[in-house]
């Protein structure tokens, strides 16, 4: 969908990108974080060794929405502490 919308809306000056989040500390994830085995799996498989903080997604969003990201279109930015790279 990101790539299709990027192609369709690009000629109108609209950029479309995606942020692919990993595991973040949120109220919804509290039960997962409380599960010692699951928490250990996340920490062990994430090169940074921790869950992400929601504020760490904000930087990616601000970058893509800023002039610095004005020529980025149809991209997917993974923000997961390196977990994808380690799998």
MOCOR-V556443 format. One record per pair of residues at least 12 apart in sequence whose ideal C-beta (glycine too) atoms are under 6 Angstrom apart, sorted by the first residue. I is the first residue (numbers start at 0). J is the second residue. D is the distance in whole Angstrom. If there is no record, write none. Layout:
BEGIN
i | j | d
I | J | D
I | J | D
END
This chain:
BEGIN
i | j | d
1 | 15 | 6
1 | 17 | 4
2 | 73 | 5
5 | 72 | 5
5 | 73 | 3
9 | 72 | 5
14 | 72 | 4
16 | 63 | 5
16 | 71 | 6
16 | 74 | 5
17 | 75 | 4
18 | 59 | 5
18 | 76 | 5
19 | 75 | 6
19 | 77 | 4
20 | 56 | 6
20 | 78 | 6
21 | 51 | 6
21 | 79 | 3
21 | 80 | 6
21 | 82 | 5
22 | 41 | 5
22 | 50 | 5
23 | 51 | 4
23 | 53 | 6
24 | 50 | 5
24 | 52 | 6
44 | 82 | 5
44 | 85 | 6
45 | 80 | 4
45 | 82 | 5
46 | 81 | 4
46 | 85 | 6
47 | 80 | 4
47 | 81 | 6
51 | 80 | 6
56 | 78 | 6
59 | 76 | 5
59 | 78 | 5
END
